[in-house]
Amino acid sequence: MAQKFKVELVTPKGVVLDREVEEVIAPGIMGEFGVLIGHTPMLTFIKPGILSYLENDRFIKYAVGSGFCEVLKDAVNLLVVEAHAAEEIDKNEANEELVRLEREILEVSPVDHPTEYERLSDCIKVAKAKISIAS
Amino acid sequence: MASLRDIRKRIASVKNTQKITNAMKMVAAAKLRRAEEAIKAGRPFADKMREVLMSLAARTNPGAHPMLSVKPVNKALLILVTADRGLCGAFNTSLNRRAEAFVKEMKAKGVEVELLTVGRKGNDYFRRRPVTIAEKFSNVMGSISYELAGQICNVFTDRFIAGDHQEVYILYNSFRSAVTQILTLRRLLPITPEEEGWQPRRAYLYEPSEEELLSAILPRYIQVQVFAGLLDSVASEHGARMTAMEAATSNAKEMIHKLTLKFNRLRQESITTELMEIVGGAEALKG
């Protein structure tokens, strides 16, 4: 069995995840990356997408918003604006949310309100990630 | 002289008021508990953010990002976080008074201050005063969120980067306990490394470059600061309201007691007078 290390997933609403895992796969800004114990210390952005970790030969998934990730030799700290565990997602609700967001984004011009546009497109990515991992 | 009926009415009305203040106290207590939990839940995020920023920012020079650059000040922005509703003791008044004093202080230094009000009470107070309100967020304190903090941040960081303001301050009541709130005035922008006690960086692999990371983390850091300020303010508001309503309830109780005494005395007096009259009448009949 692989050696374990600590992973912490923190949002402004609280600590979502804090446990010992074997591997973490995170959606980095430069592409998805996997972390095993003994990884070179690294700091990078997280873009909205799916975060998964391996524990007892099983991948457990989370839909996360944007943020950043600090990788240390024996720990991974993730700071993201939102995070949802796969088992807590209601697929219908997520679908509705996506439809609503896609309608909203049509009304926002990316030129006039770049920050608002970016926020909404981030939300859409999170919603899509939620749908894809919901069972 | 108040008649018996008047006093009875008074007592009934004070009793009603007492019921209301007591209910408000209970509601505030329940909300306070929730607000306290929110503060606790938000703390790890803020701490981690600070840590990461510290380890990142020490080595970059102040010119690396507009949020770090200190410029001569002639216009500043004050973010005033108040409540949306009253009936919470001196909570809003002390904030408004402090804000007014701050505006005067800065004016003496030749700096013009504009306001960004969060919460209705600050806006109400300054609307009729000779201070420019650059932007207002009203009726939001009931549903504060990280996103709301982001919206507020967008407003003032845009202005700061455009050069409209050279400094940004925030004034709010920070939460210590249910009965103590501490008036807190802090400078948000520009961020100066010495103040924040930044440490030498850790040996990291940065992906993408350090500058890019820094420019993405700084706005978030500010957002977290504002969010923490909002959370604190909400908890303080409920704490202040709870204390104020507690005082109001006990005042009402005392008033009811006094009025009841007065009522009884008056009733007895009237009974005595009536008896005297009856006795007097009977005596007269005897002849």
Interface residues (C-beta under 8 A of the other chain):
Chain A: E8 V10 T11 P12 K13 G14 V15 G28 I29 M30 T40 P41 M42 L43 T44 F45 G67 F68 E70 N77 L79 V81 T115 R119
Chain B: A38 A41 G42 P44 F45 K48 M49 V52 L56 Y146 E147 G150 N154 R202 A203 Y204 L205 Y206 E207 P208 L213 A216 I217 R220 V224 F227
